[in-house]
Amino acid sequence: MVSTDTPSTPVAKTDVDEALLGGATYRSLGEQRLSPAEERFEKGRRTIGLALAPLVSIVFLALPLDMRPSQQTLAGVLLGVIVLWVTEPVPIPIGGLIGVGAIVVLGVAPAADVLGPFGSSTVFTFIGAFILAQAMLKHGLARRFAFRVLSLPGVGRTTGRVIVAFGVITCALSAFVSNTATVAMLLPTALGILAVIAKLMQDRGIAKADFDPTRLRVGVALMLMLAYGASVGGLLTPVGTPPNLIGRALIEEATGERISFAQWMATAFPICLLMFIVLAAVLLLLNKPEIRRIDGVADYVAAERARLGPLSRAEKNTLIAFLVTVTLWIVPGIVALVAGSDSAIYDTVSGRLNEGIVAVLGASLLFLLPTDWSKREYTLRWSDAARIDWGTVVLFGTGVIFGALLQSSGLAKTIGEGSANVLGLTSVFAITAFAVLLAVLVSETTSNTASAAVVVPIVIPIAAAAGVDPLVPALAATFAASFGFMLPVSTPQNAVVYGSGVVPITKMIRSGVSFDVLGAILILLLLPLMVAVVGLGR
């Protein structure tokens, strides 16, 4: 009898580096490898969003609310856009652009005013940082950094230790370097670490030969540790993130009390420490790594480092551009430590060395440093730069636009004051709880800086009207303004890691909501205690 069996077709082995370097962030269902259950869920989520987004906007616009028409229109459009972002019936950047177009068409503000904030320096930070990351990934420098982290004593034994150690590095850096810059400089290393773990799983048969390395839970945990860890570390010092400086200045103006660098750190350190512990627990529980122990990784790392050999000319050039950028990012923080963040020299240095300008200048070096002068070949070609995630740049630009409109239209102030009047806040605890909740909610749809600038001025007069010291509620609002972990537009660092293509929006929302709630509780319970211990306030 003749066999009718046909020989099985060999499964193509996934090129992990190529998948992580060139993977699209905003992929259609046809571009992803999903199980039948995952495909049904994704189809349902996206179909519901297609109908729900316009319905939510129309219903809200029809409500008889006591607010200016422009504010109600802005709120209705923003609610519809949030539904588009969460359900993804269209790519997330397109959802933002639809909202921006609707705002102009519906007459909320003129096009020039609406589109102006798209020129935010943070957008240019993204562009420059993404180009630097592309060079580090292309030439293998990110892989070297990853092997260096994994070779630290005791770190490379389990995936949990790797993630926690990487989070500690992130927190420490972001205390003195801006959160966005910290995440931008560490993103290539995080991708390199993920590539090492993915290849180890592939070589040991833990993952299928044709698996998708962008869909690993360990990748989600690592990337979110990078984004959220930077936010936690940024709270540690007054210069760690712009909301700290804004909140401290507003508190000083309202109360006349100066919070010194040392007092800030003494107040923030226990809170940040507990936040980090909670963060690690949340990420590792909700995104449990596919493998726990990575035995033999030390030998694997040593062999791979030996195989890499000496630095190539392209790697050296990339390292020069990277170090120049990082140095210029760090200089304002050093000046603040030496001369104070309220000094004239700090204002001058931080203004001249704007992180967006530094990022694009650092990226420009990659097109000036040659790898082969005789052929006029440089470290990067424009075709390499064109591969960066422009969708994330567009996405965050639209987020900046909505944040600016929330502030300029007065909608954020209307929501805050209206809520306070309805709730009848009279005690320090109630006002602090309200401040934390409002700051977290506002920061979900706008930048942390805008959240602090909007919420702190609302909270201070509410506290004063209730006859309580506004320091604790205002400081709590300042801390909570650095939260907002649910969406890519909530913080620049969320957008950066989302741009890696490793973090699905549903997993960012699930992890973000959990840490939002637990972090807010920690601020509410611990901040008043630490303010009393340090001796701040009346």
C-alpha positions as CSV (number, residue, x, y, z in Angstrom):
1,M,0.0,0.0,0.0
2,V,1.3,3.4,-0.9
3,S,1.4,5.9,1.9
4,T,-0.5,9.1,1.4
5,D,1.2,10.9,4.2
6,T,3.2,14.0,3.0
7,P,6.3,15.0,4.8
8,S,5.9,17.7,7.3
9,T,7.1,21.1,6.3
10,P,10.0,22.3,8.5
11,V,9.0,25.2,10.7
12,A,11.0,28.3,10.0
13,K,12.9,29.5,13.1
14,T,12.1,33.0,14.3
15,D,14.9,35.5,13.9
16,V,14.6,37.1,17.4
17,D,16.8,40.1,16.7
18,E,14.9,41.0,13.5
19,A,11.5,40.5,15.2
20,L,12.4,42.9,18.0
21,L,14.2,45.4,15.8
22,G,11.7,45.7,13.0
23,G,8.4,44.7,14.5
24,A,5.5,47.0,14.0
25,T,3.8,48.4,17.1
26,Y,0.4,48.9,15.6
27,R,-0.3,45.5,13.9
28,S,-3.6,44.4,12.4
29,L,-5.0,41.0,13.3
30,G,-3.6,39.5,10.1
31,E,-0.1,40.6,11.1
32,Q,-0.2,38.8,14.4
33,R,0.0,35.1,15.4
34,L,-2.9,34.6,17.7
35,S,-4.6,31.5,19.2
36,P,-8.3,31.0,18.2
37,A,-9.4,32.4,21.6
38,E,-7.2,35.4,21.4
39,E,-8.4,36.1,17.9
40,R,-12.1,36.0,19.0
41,F,-11.4,38.4,21.9
42,E,-9.5,40.8,19.7
43,K,-12.2,40.8,17.0
44,G,-14.8,41.4,19.6
45,R,-12.9,44.2,21.3
46,R,-12.2,46.0,18.1
47,T,-15.7,45.6,16.7
48,I,-17.3,46.9,19.9
49,G,-15.0,49.9,19.9
50,L,-16.0,50.9,16.3
51,A,-19.6,51.4,17.4
52,L,-19.0,52.4,21.0
53,A,-16.6,55.4,20.4
54,P,-19.0,57.5,18.4
55,L,-22.0,56.5,20.6
56,V,-20.2,57.6,23.8
57,S,-19.3,61.0,22.2
58,I,-22.8,61.6,20.8
59,V,-24.5,60.7,24.1
60,F,-22.2,62.9,26.2
61,L,-22.7,65.9,23.8
62,A,-26.4,65.5,24.1
63,L,-26.5,65.6,27.9
64,P,-27.8,68.9,29.5
65,L,-24.6,69.7,31.5
66,D,-23.8,73.0,33.2
67,M,-20.6,73.7,31.3
68,R,-19.4,75.8,28.4
69,P,-20.3,74.3,25.0
70,S,-16.6,74.2,24.0
71,Q,-15.7,72.3,27.2
72,Q,-18.5,69.8,26.7
73,T,-17.5,69.2,23.1
74,L,-13.9,68.7,24.1
75,A,-14.9,66.2,26.8
76,G,-17.2,64.3,24.5
77,V,-14.5,64.0,21.8
78,L,-11.9,63.0,24.4
79,L,-14.2,60.3,25.8
80,G,-14.6,58.9,22.3
81,V,-10.9,58.9,21.6
82,I,-10.2,57.1,24.9
83,V,-12.6,54.4,23.7
84,L,-10.7,54.2,20.4
85,W,-7.4,53.9,22.3
86,V,-8.6,51.2,24.6
87,T,-10.4,49.0,22.0
88,E,-8.2,49.7,19.0
89,P,-10.7,49.4,16.1
90,V,-8.1,51.7,14.3
91,P,-4.4,52.0,15.0
92,I,-3.9,54.0,18.2
93,P,-2.2,57.0,16.6
94,I,-5.1,57.2,14.1
95,G,-7.5,57.3,17.0
96,G,-5.7,60.4,18.3
97,L,-5.6,62.1,14.9
98,I,-9.4,61.5,14.5
99,G,-10.0,63.2,17.8
100,V,-7.7,66.2,16.8
101,G,-9.6,66.6,13.5
102,A,-13.0,66.4,15.3
103,I,-11.9,69.1,17.8
104,V,-11.2,71.6,14.9
105,V,-14.2,70.6,12.8
106,L,-16.6,71.0,15.8
107,G,-15.2,74.4,16.6
108,V,-13.5,73.8,20.0
109,A,-10.4,75.8,18.9
110,P,-8.8,77.0,15.7
111,A,-6.4,74.6,13.9
112,A,-3.3,76.6,14.6
113,D,-4.0,76.7,18.3
114,V,-4.8,72.9,18.4
115,L,-1.8,71.8,16.5
116,G,0.7,74.2,18.2
117,P,1.5,71.8,21.2
118,F,2.6,69.1,18.7
119,G,5.9,71.0,18.6
120,S,6.5,70.0,22.3
121,S,10.1,69.3,23.1
122,T,9.1,65.8,24.3
123,V,8.1,64.9,20.8
124,F,11.6,65.7,19.7
125,T,13.0,63.7,22.6
126,F,11.1,60.7,21.2
127,I,12.5,61.3,17.7
128,G,16.1,61.7,18.8
129,A,16.0,58.8,21.4
130,F,14.3,56.4,18.9
131,I,17.1,57.1,16.3
132,L,19.8,56.5,19.0
133,A,18.0,53.3,20.0
134,Q,17.8,52.2,16.4
135,A,21.6,52.6,16.0
136,M,22.2,50.7,19.3
137,L,20.1,47.8,18.1
138,K,21.4,47.7,14.6
139,H,25.1,47.7,15.5
140,G,24.7,45.4,18.6
141,L,25.6,47.9,21.3
142,A,22.3,47.2,23.1
143,R,23.2,43.5,23.2
144,R,26.5,44.3,24.8
145,F,24.8,46.4,27.5
146,A,22.3,43.6,28.1
147,F,25.0,41.1,28.6
148,R,26.7,43.4,31.0
149,V,23.5,43.7,33.1
150,L,23.0,39.9,33.0
151,S,26.6,39.3,34.1
152,L,26.1,41.2,37.4
153,P,26.7,38.9,40.4
154,G,23.5,36.9,41.2
155,V,21.3,38.8,38.7
156,G,21.2,36.3,35.8
157,R,19.8,33.3,37.7
158,T,16.1,34.0,37.4
159,T,13.9,36.2,35.2
160,G,12.5,37.9,38.3
161,R,15.9,39.0,39.5
162,V,16.7,40.4,36.0
163,I,13.5,42.4,36.0
164,V,14.0,43.7,39.6
165,A,17.7,44.6,39.0
166,F,16.8,46.4,35.8
167,G,14.1,48.3,37.7
168,V,16.6,49.4,40.4
169,I,19.0,50.7,37.7
170,T,16.0,52.6,36.1
171,C,14.9,54.1,39.5
172,A,18.3,55.3,40.4
173,L,18.9,57.0,37.1
174,S,15.5,58.6,36.9
175,A,16.0,60.3,40.3
176,F,18.5,62.7,38.6
177,V,17.8,62.3,34.8
178,S,14.4,63.0,33.3
179,N,12.1,60.0,33.2
180,T,11.7,60.2,29.5
181,A,15.5,60.4,28.9
182,T,16.1,57.5,31.3
183,V,13.6,55.2,29.5
184,A,15.0,56.3,26.1
185,M,18.6,55.4,27.1
186,L,17.7,52.1,28.7
187,L,15.1,50.9,26.1
188,P,17.8,49.3,23.8
189,T,19.3,47.4,26.8
190,A,15.8,46.1,27.8
191,L,15.2,44.9,24.2
192,G,18.7,43.3,24.3
193,I,17.9,41.5,27.5
194,L,14.6,40.3,26.1
195,A,16.4,39.0,23.0
196,V,18.8,37.0,25.2
197,I,16.0,35.4,27.2
198,A,14.0,34.7,24.0
199,K,16.9,33.0,22.3
200,L,17.6,31.0,25.4
201,M,14.0,29.8,25.4
202,Q,14.2,29.1,21.7
203,D,17.4,27.1,22.0
204,R,16.1,25.0,24.9
205,G,12.8,24.2,23.2
206,I,10.8,26.1,25.8
207,A,9.3,28.2,23.0
208,K,8.3,27.0,19.5
209,A,10.8,27.6,16.7
210,D,8.5,30.1,15.0
211,F,7.3,31.9,18.2
212,D,6.7,35.6,18.3
213,P,9.2,37.2,20.8
214,T,7.1,40.4,21.0
215,R,4.3,38.5,22.7
216,L,6.2,37.1,25.7
217,R,5.0,37.9,29.2
218,V,8.5,38.4,30.4
219,G,8.9,41.1,27.8
220,V,5.8,42.9,29.1
221,A,7.1,42.7,32.7
222,L,10.5,44.0,31.7
223,M,9.2,46.9,29.5
224,L,6.6,48.0,32.1
225,M,9.3,47.9,34.8
226,L,11.3,50.3,32.7
227,A,8.4,52.7,32.2
228,Y,6.8,52.5,35.7
229,G,10.2,52.2,37.5
230,A,11.2,55.5,36.0
231,S,8.1,57.2,37.3
232,V,8.7,55.8,40.8
233,G,12.4,56.9,40.7
234,G,11.4,60.3,39.4
235,L,9.6,61.0,42.7
236,L,12.8,60.7,44.7
237,T,14.2,64.1,44.1
238,P,12.8,67.6,43.2
239,V,14.6,67.5,39.8
240,G,13.6,63.9,39.0
241,T,10.6,65.0,36.9
242,P,9.0,68.4,36.0
243,P,5.8,67.9,38.1
244,N,8.0,67.9,41.2
245,L,9.4,71.3,40.4
246,I,6.0,72.7,39.4
247,G,4.3,71.3,42.6
248,R,7.1,72.5,44.9
249,A,7.0,76.1,43.4
250,L,3.2,76.3,43.7
251,I,3.4,75.0,47.3
252,E,6.1,77.5,48.2
253,E,4.0,80.3,46.7
254,A,0.8,79.3,48.5
255,T,2.3,78.5,51.9
256,G,5.6,80.3,52.1
257,E,7.3,77.1,53.1
258,R,10.4,76.0,51.3
259,I,10.9,72.2,50.8
260,S,14.7,71.6,50.6
261,F,16.3,69.0,48.4
262,A,17.1,66.9,51.5
263,Q,13.6,67.3,53.0
264,W,12.1,66.2,49.7
265,M,14.3,63.1,49.5
266,A,13.7,62.2,53.2
267,T,9.9,62.4,52.6
268,A,9.9,60.5,49.3
269,F,12.4,57.7,49.9
270,P,10.3,55.4,52.1
271,I,7.3,56.0,49.8
272,C,9.4,55.2,46.6
273,L,10.9,52.1,48.3
274,L,7.5,50.6,49.1
275,M,6.1,51.7,45.7
276,F,9.0,49.8,44.0
277,I,8.3,46.6,46.0
278,V,4.6,46.8,45.1
279,L,5.5,47.5,41.5
280,A,7.7,44.4,41.2
281,A,5.0,42.3,42.8
282,V,2.3,43.6,40.5
283,L,4.3,43.1,37.3
284,L,5.6,39.7,38.1
285,L,2.1,38.4,39.3
286,L,0.1,39.9,36.4
287,N,2.8,39.1,33.7
288,K,4.3,35.9,35.1
289,P,7.4,35.1,33.0
290,E,7.3,32.0,30.9
291,I,10.4,30.7,32.6
292,R,11.5,31.4,36.2
293,R,15.0,30.0,36.3
294,I,17.5,30.7,33.6
295,D,20.2,28.2,34.6
296,G,23.3,28.3,32.5
297,V,22.7,31.9,31.5
298,A,26.1,32.8,33.0
299,D,27.9,30.4,30.6
300,Y,25.7,31.5,27.8
301,V,26.4,35.2,28.4
302,A,30.1,34.6,28.8
303,A,30.2,32.7,25.5
304,E,28.2,35.4,23.7
305,R,30.3,38.2,25.0
306,A,33.4,36.4,23.8
307,R,31.9,35.9,20.4
308,L,31.1,39.6,20.1
309,G,34.8,40.5,20.1
310,P,36.0,44.1,20.3
311,L,33.9,47.1,19.6
312,S,33.4,47.8,15.9
313,R,33.8,51.3,14.5
314,A,30.0,51.6,14.2
315,E,29.6,50.6,17.9
316,K,32.2,53.1,19.0
317,N,30.5,55.9,17.1
318,T,27.1,54.9,18.5
319,L,28.6,54.8,22.0
320,I,30.1,58.3,21.5
321,A,26.7,59.7,20.4
322,F,25.0,57.9,23.3
323,L,27.5,59.2,26.0
324,V,27.3,62.7,24.7
325,T,23.5,62.7,24.8
326,V,23.4,61.1,28.3
327,T,26.0,63.5,29.7
328,L,24.1,66.5,28.4
329,W,20.9,65.1,29.9
330,I,22.6,64.6,33.3
331,V,24.3,68.1,33.5
332,P,21.1,70.0,34.6
333,G,20.6,67.6,37.5
334,I,24.2,68.0,38.6
335,V,23.9,71.8,38.5
336,A,20.7,71.5,40.6
337,L,22.6,69.5,43.2
338,V,25.5,72.0,43.4
339,A,23.8,75.3,42.8
340,G,20.2,74.5,43.7
341,S,17.2,74.1,41.4
342,D,16.1,77.7,42.1
343,S,19.4,79.3,41.0
344,A,19.9,81.4,37.9
345,I,22.6,79.1,36.6
346,Y,20.2,76.1,36.8
347,D,17.5,78.0,34.9
348,T,20.0,78.9,32.2
349,V,21.6,75.4,31.9
350,S,18.2,73.5,32.0
351,G,16.8,75.9,29.4
352,R,19.8,75.6,27.0
353,L,20.1,71.8,27.4
354,N,16.5,71.0,26.8
355,E,16.1,67.3,26.6
356,G,14.4,67.4,23.2
357,I,17.2,69.5,21.7
358,V,19.9,67.3,23.3
359,A,18.2,64.2,21.9
360,V,18.1,65.4,18.3
361,L,21.7,66.7,18.5
362,G,22.9,63.4,19.8
363,A,21.0,61.5,17.1
364,S,22.5,63.9,14.5
365,L,26.0,62.7,15.5
366,L,25.1,59.3,14.1
367,F,24.9,60.9,10.6
368,L,28.2,62.7,11.1
369,L,30.5,60.1,12.6
370,P,31.9,58.0,9.7
371,T,32.4,54.2,9.5
372,D,34.1,54.3,6.1
373,W,35.2,57.7,5.1
374,S,36.4,56.7,1.7
375,K,32.9,55.6,0.8
376,R,31.3,58.5,2.8
377,E,29.5,55.8,4.9
378,Y,28.3,57.0,8.3
379,T,27.0,55.2,11.4
380,L,23.4,55.4,10.3
381,R,21.6,55.9,7.0
382,W,18.3,57.8,6.7
383,S,16.7,54.5,5.7
384,D,17.6,53.2,9.2
385,A,16.1,56.3,10.9
386,A,13.0,56.0,8.8
387,R,12.3,52.7,10.5
388,I,11.7,54.3,14.0
389,D,8.2,54.1,15.4
390,W,6.7,57.3,13.9
391,G,3.3,56.1,15.1
392,T,4.3,56.6,18.7
393,V,5.6,60.0,17.9
394,V,2.2,60.9,16.4
395,L,0.4,59.3,19.3
396,F,2.2,61.3,22.0
397,G,1.8,64.4,19.9
398,T,-1.9,64.0,20.0
399,G,-1.8,63.3,23.7
400,V,0.1,66.6,24.2
401,I,-2.6,68.4,22.2
402,F,-5.4,67.0,24.4
403,G,-3.5,67.9,27.6
404,A,-3.0,71.5,26.4
405,L,-6.7,71.8,25.5
406,L,-7.8,70.4,28.9
407,Q,-5.8,73.2,30.5
408,S,-6.5,76.1,28.1
409,S,-10.2,75.5,27.8
410,G,-10.6,75.3,31.6
411,L,-12.2,71.9,31.4
412,A,-9.9,70.4,33.9
413,K,-10.6,73.2,36.3
414,T,-14.3,72.9,35.8
415,I,-14.2,69.2,36.6
416,G,-12.0,69.7,39.7
417,E,-14.0,72.5,41.2
418,G,-17.3,71.0,40.4
419,S,-16.3,67.6,41.9
420,A,-15.0,69.4,45.1
421,N,-18.3,71.3,45.5
422,V,-20.4,68.2,45.0
423,L,-18.3,66.2,47.5
424,G,-18.2,68.9,50.1
425,L,-14.6,68.3,51.1
426,T,-13.7,69.6,54.6
427,S,-11.0,67.4,56.1
428,V,-7.3,67.0,55.2
429,F,-7.8,63.3,54.5
430,A,-10.8,63.9,52.2
431,I,-9.0,66.7,50.3
432,T,-5.8,64.7,50.0
433,A,-7.8,61.7,48.6
434,F,-9.6,63.9,46.2
435,A,-6.2,65.5,45.1
436,V,-4.7,62.1,44.5
437,L,-7.7,60.8,42.6
438,L,-8.0,63.9,40.4
439,A,-4.2,64.0,39.6
440,V,-4.2,60.3,38.6
441,L,-7.3,60.7,36.4
442,V,-6.0,63.8,34.7
443,S,-2.6,62.3,34.1
444,E,-4.2,59.3,32.3
445,T,-5.1,61.5,29.3
446,T,-2.4,64.2,29.5
447,S,1.2,64.6,30.4
448,N,2.4,64.5,34.0
449,T,3.6,68.1,33.8
450,A,0.2,69.3,32.6
451,S,-1.5,67.2,35.4
452,A,0.6,68.9,38.1
453,A,0.0,72.3,36.5
454,V,-3.7,71.8,36.4
455,V,-4.5,69.9,39.6
456,V,-2.2,71.6,42.2
457,P,-3.7,75.1,41.7
458,I,-7.2,73.5,42.1
459,V,-6.3,71.7,45.3
460,I,-4.6,74.6,47.1
461,P,-7.7,77.0,47.2
462,I,-10.0,74.0,48.1
463,A,-7.8,73.3,51.2
464,A,-7.6,77.0,52.1
465,A,-11.4,77.3,51.9
466,A,-11.7,74.4,54.2
467,G,-9.3,76.0,56.7
468,V,-6.6,73.2,56.4
469,D,-2.9,73.4,55.6
470,P,-2.7,72.9,51.8
471,L,0.9,71.4,51.9
472,V,-0.1,67.7,52.2
473,P,-2.9,67.7,49.6
474,A,-0.8,69.8,47.2
475,L,2.2,67.5,47.7
476,A,0.0,64.4,47.3
477,A,-1.3,65.9,44.0
478,T,2.3,66.5,42.9
479,F,3.3,62.9,43.6
480,A,0.1,61.5,42.0
481,A,0.7,63.6,38.9
482,S,3.5,61.2,38.0
483,F,1.1,58.3,37.9
484,G,-1.3,57.5,35.1
485,F,0.0,54.1,33.9
486,M,-3.0,52.9,31.9
487,L,-2.4,54.3,28.4
488,P,0.5,55.0,26.1
489,V,-0.4,58.7,26.2
490,S,-0.4,58.8,30.0
491,T,3.3,59.5,30.3
492,P,6.1,59.8,27.7
493,Q,7.8,56.7,29.1
494,N,4.7,54.7,28.6
495,A,4.7,55.8,25.0
496,V,8.4,54.9,24.6
497,V,7.9,51.3,25.8
498,Y,4.7,50.9,23.9
499,G,6.6,51.9,20.8
500,S,8.8,48.8,21.3
501,G,5.9,46.7,20.1
502,V,6.3,44.3,23.1
503,V,3.4,45.6,25.3
504,P,-0.2,45.1,24.2
505,I,-2.6,47.8,25.1
506,T,-4.7,45.4,27.1
507,K,-1.8,44.3,29.3
508,M,-0.7,47.9,29.9
509,I,-4.2,48.8,31.0
510,R,-4.4,45.8,33.4
511,S,-1.0,46.4,35.0
512,G,-1.5,50.2,35.0
513,V,-4.9,50.1,36.7
514,S,-3.5,47.8,39.5
515,F,-0.5,50.0,40.1
516,D,-2.5,53.2,39.9
517,V,-4.8,52.0,42.7
518,L,-2.0,50.6,44.9
519,G,0.3,53.5,44.4
520,A,-2.5,56.0,45.1
521,I,-3.2,54.2,48.4
522,L,0.5,54.3,49.4
523,I,0.6,58.1,48.7
524,L,-2.6,58.7,50.7
525,L,-1.4,56.7,53.7
526,L,2.3,57.3,53.8
527,L,2.7,60.9,52.6
528,P,1.0,62.6,55.7
529,L,3.1,60.4,58.0
530,M,6.4,61.3,56.3
531,V,5.5,65.0,56.2
532,A,5.0,64.8,60.0
533,V,8.2,62.9,60.5
534,V,10.4,65.2,58.4
535,G,8.7,68.2,60.1
536,L,7.1,69.9,57.1
537,G,4.0,72.0,57.3
538,R,2.3,73.8,60.2
